[in-house]
Amino acid sequence: MAKLTIVANIKANPDKVNLVKAELIKLIDITRAEEGCINYDLHQDNDIPAHFVFYENWESRELWQTYM
């Protein structure tokens, strides 16, 4: 099975940045505990705080689909 890499871009409304960030942070530990999750990293743009990126690697597409 081939490893799967996903890059997800999330853009929050400017007035909801703190709320969106708090909700995204809640996903980190839950997702990292899933079978097949190699890494699940959240990044926030320094210049555009409303722009978030998740960079994630999974052991296989099948394990990611089970998570989804």
Sequence and secondary structure as in RCSB ss.txt:
>XXXX:A:sequence
MAKLTIVANIKANPDKVNLVKAELIKLIDITRAEEGCINYDLHQDNDIPAHFVFYENWESRELWQTYM
>XXXX:A:secstr
   EEEEEEEE  GGGHHHHHHHHHHHHHHHHTSTTEEEEEEEE SS TTEEEEEEEES HHHHHHH 
